[in-house]
């Protein structure tokens, strides 16, 4: 899978119009300077040879040298990676908890007021563009009310000690809120649909006839049947979370992997773009493997 991703990504990068070495982005570049830079970075070789050299370096965890900064791509990406990972992990956990509560409650209150409210809220969340919601929250809570900072990851003079992390959490509240809001809708509707199917089953019907409480039914009948498909869906949603951070980090001015990817795409910094794509693909595949391992624990019959 990583091989196919690398092959398609490498071909797409070199098929894109313009380049960092061309005069389109830097009119001061002379043909002699362009030829010299291409020779330094190995871009004067045939495309197949460039790919073979790149894969060989990739096997040694060498992602190349950035055209813009001149530093190692691995160092630049790893420096930005923790912020993006923390944002996506927190957003994923909160989205899972909120969606689980909303979906189950809507199904248990089917065709009642709370079901209609949750369904309409989920549809609004599903249809809401993340960039639009980010701008609205910035205007309301940052510009008008002044409750949260408008951009950045830290204050101009960040506190030391534990206050440093409090300050970071204060800056990340709005972007994580946007990620949670736009992710809750589809998952909540999916959980609601699954829960309604479970509630129609015979074992739930006989459990209610026996007088078993609603909390016990949720804990021992609904949740065990909900978790396997939800875990599968969460594993498949990892690429969307990582890709969505590109827009939000650019809007909120957060120096994460998403903002680095956007800046590299605008400057045609191919080594950085390829490094981010391969690291994101690797993390996504690892996430899917973890989801499969969790499914084996949740469903022991899957081992047969």
N, C-alpha and C positions, 0 to 999 in steps of 0.2 A: 504493500500500500504506500509506504513512504517512497519507494522507487517510482511508482506511477505519479505521485504528487510532485516529486522533484522534476520528473520529465515534463509534465504538463506546465508546471510553473516556470521552468527554465525556458521552454519554448514560447510561452506567453510573454515573458519579460522581453525577450529579444525580438518578438514580433510587434511590440508596442512602438508607436511613432515617436520620433525625437529620441535623443539620448543625452546623457550628461556630457559626453565628449563632443557633441555637435554644436554648431554655431547657433542653433535655435535657442538654447538656454544661455549660452555665454558667447556673445558676439565678439569678444576680444580674443577668442581662441584662433590661432593661426593654424593652417593645415599641418605645419611642421610640429607644432605643440600637440595637436590632436594625434598625429601618428606616433609621437613619442609616448604619450600617455597610454595609448592603446597597446603599445609594445610592453610598457611597464606592467599593466594589468592583465596582459595576455589576451586582449580583445582583438589582436590582429591574426589570431589563429582561426582555423575553420571552426564552425559552430559545434561540430561533434567533438572536436578535441577540447574545446572550452568546457563542454559538459563533462567529459571524462575527467579533466583536471579538477573541476569543481567538486564532483562526487568523490574523487580521491582525497581532496582536502577535507570534505565533509566527513568522511570516515574517520579522520583524525581530529574531529571537532574544530576544524579550522574553517570558519565561514568567510574568510577573506578580509579585505581591507576596505573600509568605507571610502567612497569617492569624496565625500564632503569633509568629514573630520580627519581622515587619514589614520584612524585608530582601528583596532581589531573589532570586527562586527560582533563577535561573541561577547566581548567586554561591554560594548555599547548596549546590546540587547539585554544582557543579564542585569545590567544596572537599572534598566527600566522595567524589567519583568515583574519584580515583586509587587509593585503598586497595582498593576493590571490584574495579577492573580488574586490579590486580596480583594479587590473590588468585585471581581466576578464570583469568587467563592462566597463572599458575604451576601451578594445579591442572589446567588443561586439558593443558598440555605433559607434566606428570608422569603424568597419567592415560593419555595417548596412548602414552607410552613403556612404561609398565608393562603396559598392556593388550596392546600389540603383542607384547611378549616372552612374556606368559603365554598368549595365544591361539595363537601359532605353536608354542610348546613343547608345549602340550596336544595340538595337532593332530599334531605329529610323533611324539608318544608316545601315539598313540591306543589307548585301552583298556588302558593301562598304569597303574601306580600314580600317576605324576606327572600323568597326564591326569585321573584321578579326583580327586586332591587339588585341582588347579586348578579343576576344574568345581565341586566343592563350595564352594571358597572364593569363586568367582564368584557362585554362587547365594546364598551368605550375604551377599555385598556387595550384590547386587541387591535383596535383601529387607530390608536393614538401614535403618531410618529414621535420617535424619541427626541429628535432634534427640536421639534416644536414644543414639546412639553418641557424640555430643558430651558428653552428661551423664556417660556412663561414663568417657570419657577424662579429663574434668575431675576426677571422683572419684578415679581411679587415679593419674594423673600430676601433678595439681595439688594435690589435698587430701591424699592418702595419701603419695605419694612426694615431692612438692614440687619436681619437676624443671622444670615449666613454670608460668608465671603463670596464674591462674584466669580472668582477664578483662583487657580493655583492649588498647591498641595500643602503649603505652610504659610504662616504669617511672615511679614517682613522681618520681624525679630521673634522667631519661635521660642517658646519656653523650653527649659531643660528638664530632664527627668521624665516623670510620668506625664507631665503637662504637654510634652512634645507629641505624644500619641493622642492626647485629647484634642490638641490643635489640629492634628491630621484628620481625626474623625470628624471634627467640626467642618473641615473643608470638603470631606467626602460625603457628607450627608445628602446634599442635593443630587450629585450624580448617581449615587447608589439608589436613592429614592426613585429616580427616573428609570433605572434599570429594573427595579422591582415592579414598578407600576406597569410598564409596557410588557413585562413577562408574566404577570399574574393572570391576565385575561384568558389566554388560550389554555393554560394549564388548569385553571379553575373550571372552565367549561368542559374540559376533557375529564376531569375528576368527577364533576357532576354527572356526566353521561355514564361513566363507569359505575358510579354509586347507584344510580337508578336501575341499572341492569342487575346489580347485586341484590338490591332490595326486592326485586321481583322473583328472586330464587326461592326454592322450596325451603332450604335450611333457615333462611331468615324468617320466612312465614311461620314455620313451626317454632322457631325461637320466640317469636312474639306471642304465639298462642300459649306457650309455656309460661309467659309472664316475665321473661328476661328483660332487664332494664335496657334503655336505649344506649347508655354508656357501655354496657357489656357487649351489646350487639356491635357497636362501633369498634370496640377494642379487639374482639375475638372473631368477628364475622366479616366486617367491612374492610378494616385496615389490612389484614393478611392477604386479601384478594386484590386490594388496590395497589399495594406497593410494587409488585413486579412490573406491570405496565408503566407505572409512573417512573420507576428507575430507568427503564428502557428509554422513555421519552426524554428524561433529563440527560442521559448520556448522548442522545442525538442532538440535544439543544446546545451542547458545549461550543460548537463552531459559531453559532449565532451569537452567543454571549461574548466571545472573544472578538468577533467582527464588529459587534455593536459598540464596543469600547472605543473603536477608532473615532467614531463621530463624537461621542460624549467627551472623551479626553481632549479632543480638539476644541470643542465648545467651551469646556470648563478650564482649559489651560492646564491640564494635569500632565505632568511629564512621565507618562507611562508608555507602554509598548504601542498602544493605539496611536497616540500622537506622533511617536517616532515613525510609525509606518506611513502615516499621512504625509509628514514632512519629507520622508524618503521618496514617496511616490511623486510628489511635486517636483523634487529635484532630480528624479531619475537615478537615485542612488541604488543601483541594482543589487550589490552585495548585501546591503542592509535589508532590502525588501525580501530577497530570497532567504536570508537568515531568519527573519521574522516568520515568513511563511512556513519554513521547515520546523521551527520551534513550535509554532501554533499547531501544525499538523501532528507533531510528535505528542504534544500535550493532549490533543483531542483523541488520538488513538489510545493513549494511556487511560484517559477518562472513560472511553468505551470499554476497555478491558476491565477496569475497576467496576463499571456497571455490570458487566457479565459475571464477574466474581460475586458481586452482591446478589445478583439474581440466583446464583447457585445456592447461596445461603438462605435466601427467602423461599425458594422453591426446591426442596430436596428431591422432588420427582424429576427435576431437570437433569440430574446426574445420570439417569438411566439411559 
